[in-house]
Amino acid sequence: MKRISFLMFVLVGVVLKSQVIIGGTVLSSPSVSLEFGSGDKGIILPWVTSTAAVTGAVTGTIVYDTTDKKVKYKKSASWVDLSIDTSGVVDTSLQDSQAEESGARVAIGATAGTETAPGILVLSDNNKAMVLPKVASPHLNIINPSAGMMAYDTVSHQLAVFNGTVWSFWKP
C-alpha cells in the first residue's frame, strides 16, 4: 500500500508542478521543464533501427540510430548528425526481443494531459527547456557510457554525445 500511495503522490506532483528534477533537489531556473542533476551519469536517448523508419517525428526529436551508430536530431525535414565518428558500437540485445508499446509516453508540462506530439518523453511547455545532466569531462568520468548517451560537459562547456565507441563534442 505504501508503494501505491508514494506512486500516486509522485504522479500528482508531476502533473501539478509540471517541472521535474532528477538527481537533484533544486531547479536551476523557473524556465526549466526537466532538469537532471550533476554527477557522473548522462541520459540515454531512445534507440531506433533507422531514422528513415521513424514516422511522425517533429523538429527537435533526438534519437540514437543503431543502423549507422549515430546520435541525430530532427531539423525540419532532415536528420542532423551529432556523432562525428562513424565507428560506433551498440549491443541491441536488450531491446531486440521486446515489442514496442506504440502508445507509451510521458509528457511533462502545461499541456501534459492533452499532448499529441509523437515521442516517449514529450516536454510540452512552450516557454521552458530541458537541462541535460551536467558532468565534468564526461569522456573521463562516465565509466561505462552507453551508445546514445548525452551530457553537458561542465569543464569545456560543450554538448557531449557518445556513439558507442567515442565521444563527440559540440559547442555553439
C-alpha positions as CSV (number, residue, x, y, z in Angstrom):
1,M,0.0,0.0,0.0
2,K,2.9,2.4,0.8
3,R,4.2,1.9,-2.8
4,I,0.9,2.8,-4.3
5,S,0.5,5.9,-2.2
6,F,4.0,7.0,-3.0
7,L,3.5,6.4,-6.7
8,M,0.2,8.4,-6.6
9,F,2.0,11.3,-4.8
10,V,4.7,11.3,-7.4
11,L,2.3,11.3,-10.3
12,V,0.1,14.0,-8.8
13,G,3.3,16.1,-8.1
14,V,4.4,15.8,-11.7
15,V,1.0,16.7,-13.1
16,L,0.5,19.7,-10.8
17,K,4.0,21.1,-10.8
18,S,4.9,20.4,-14.5
19,Q,8.5,20.8,-13.6
20,V,10.7,17.8,-12.8
21,I,14.2,17.4,-11.4
22,I,16.0,14.1,-11.4
23,G,19.2,13.6,-9.4
24,G,19.0,17.0,-7.7
25,T,16.9,19.0,-5.2
26,V,16.5,22.5,-6.6
27,L,15.7,23.6,-10.2
28,S,18.3,26.0,-11.6
29,S,15.6,28.2,-13.1
30,P,11.8,28.6,-13.3
31,S,12.2,28.2,-17.0
32,V,13.2,24.5,-16.7
33,S,10.7,21.8,-17.6
34,L,13.0,18.8,-16.9
35,E,16.4,19.0,-15.3
36,F,19.0,16.3,-14.4
37,G,21.4,16.8,-11.6
38,S,25.2,16.8,-11.6
39,G,27.4,13.8,-11.3
40,D,28.9,11.1,-13.4
41,K,25.8,10.0,-15.4
42,G,24.3,11.0,-18.7
43,I,20.9,10.3,-20.3
44,I,20.5,7.6,-22.9
45,L,18.4,8.5,-25.9
46,P,15.8,6.3,-27.5
47,W,17.3,3.7,-29.9
48,V,15.8,3.4,-33.3
49,T,16.8,0.9,-36.0
50,S,16.9,3.7,-38.6
51,T,15.8,7.3,-38.7
52,A,14.4,6.6,-42.1
53,A,11.9,4.3,-40.4
54,V,10.8,6.9,-37.9
55,T,7.4,8.3,-38.8
56,G,5.8,11.4,-37.5
57,A,8.9,12.8,-35.8
58,V,8.7,16.5,-35.1
59,T,11.5,19.1,-35.2
60,G,13.7,18.7,-32.1
61,T,13.4,14.9,-31.8
62,I,16.7,13.4,-30.7
63,V,17.5,9.6,-31.2
64,Y,20.3,7.2,-31.5
65,D,20.3,5.4,-34.9
66,T,21.6,1.8,-34.4
67,T,22.0,1.3,-38.1
68,D,24.7,3.9,-38.6
69,K,25.5,4.3,-34.9
70,K,25.0,8.0,-34.7
71,V,23.1,10.4,-32.4
72,K,20.8,12.5,-34.6
73,Y,18.2,15.2,-34.2
74,K,15.3,16.2,-36.4
75,K,15.6,19.6,-38.0
76,S,12.8,20.5,-40.4
77,A,12.6,17.7,-43.0
78,S,16.0,16.2,-42.3
79,W,18.1,14.4,-39.6
80,V,21.3,16.2,-38.4
81,D,24.2,14.0,-37.3
82,L,25.7,14.9,-33.9
83,S,28.2,12.0,-33.9
84,I,31.3,12.9,-35.8
85,D,33.0,9.5,-35.7
86,T,31.4,6.6,-37.6
87,S,32.9,3.7,-35.5
88,G,30.0,3.4,-33.1
89,V,29.1,0.1,-31.5
90,V,25.9,-0.9,-29.8
91,D,24.6,-4.1,-28.3
92,T,20.9,-4.1,-29.1
93,S,20.2,-7.5,-27.4
94,L,18.4,-5.7,-24.6
95,Q,15.7,-4.5,-26.9
96,D,15.7,-7.0,-29.7
97,S,13.2,-9.3,-28.1
98,Q,11.0,-6.6,-26.8
99,A,7.7,-5.5,-28.5
100,E,7.3,-1.8,-28.8
101,E,4.3,-0.3,-27.0
102,S,3.3,2.4,-29.5
103,G,1.2,4.4,-27.1
104,A,3.7,4.5,-24.3
105,R,4.7,8.1,-23.4
106,V,5.4,10.6,-20.7
107,A,4.5,14.2,-21.1
108,I,5.8,17.0,-18.8
109,G,4.5,20.5,-19.0
110,A,1.5,22.8,-19.1
111,T,-0.4,20.7,-21.6
112,A,0.8,17.3,-20.5
113,G,-2.7,15.8,-20.4
114,T,-3.5,16.9,-23.9
115,E,-0.2,16.5,-25.7
116,T,-0.4,14.6,-29.0
117,A,3.2,15.0,-30.4
118,P,4.8,11.6,-31.0
119,G,7.6,10.6,-28.7
120,I,8.3,8.6,-25.5
121,L,9.2,11.7,-23.5
122,V,7.5,14.9,-24.6
123,L,8.2,18.3,-22.9
124,S,5.1,20.2,-23.8
125,D,5.8,23.7,-22.4
126,N,6.3,26.4,-24.9
127,N,8.4,28.5,-22.5
128,K,10.6,26.0,-20.7
129,A,13.5,23.8,-21.6
130,M,15.3,20.7,-20.6
131,V,18.7,20.8,-18.8
132,L,20.9,17.9,-19.6
133,P,22.9,16.0,-16.9
134,K,26.0,18.2,-16.0
135,V,29.2,16.1,-15.9
136,A,32.8,17.4,-15.6
137,S,34.6,15.8,-18.5
138,P,32.1,13.0,-19.3
139,H,34.7,11.3,-21.5
140,L,36.8,10.8,-18.4
141,N,34.2,10.5,-15.6
142,I,31.4,8.4,-17.1
143,I,32.9,5.0,-16.5
144,N,30.7,2.8,-18.8
145,P,28.8,5.1,-21.2
146,S,26.1,3.5,-23.3
147,A,25.5,4.1,-27.0
148,G,23.3,7.1,-27.5
149,M,24.4,8.8,-24.2
150,M,24.3,12.6,-23.9
151,A,25.5,15.0,-21.2
152,Y,26.7,18.6,-20.8
153,D,30.5,18.9,-20.2
154,T,30.9,21.5,-17.4
155,V,34.6,21.8,-18.0
156,S,34.7,22.5,-21.7
157,H,31.1,23.9,-21.8
158,Q,30.0,21.6,-24.6
159,L,27.4,19.1,-25.5
160,A,28.9,15.6,-25.4
161,V,27.3,12.6,-27.2
162,F,28.6,9.0,-27.2
163,N,28.0,6.8,-30.2
164,G,29.1,3.6,-28.6
165,T,32.8,4.0,-29.2
166,V,33.8,7.6,-29.0
167,W,32.5,10.9,-27.6
168,S,31.7,13.8,-30.0
169,F,31.6,17.4,-28.6
170,W,29.5,20.3,-29.8
171,K,29.9,24.0,-28.8
172,P,27.7,26.8,-30.1
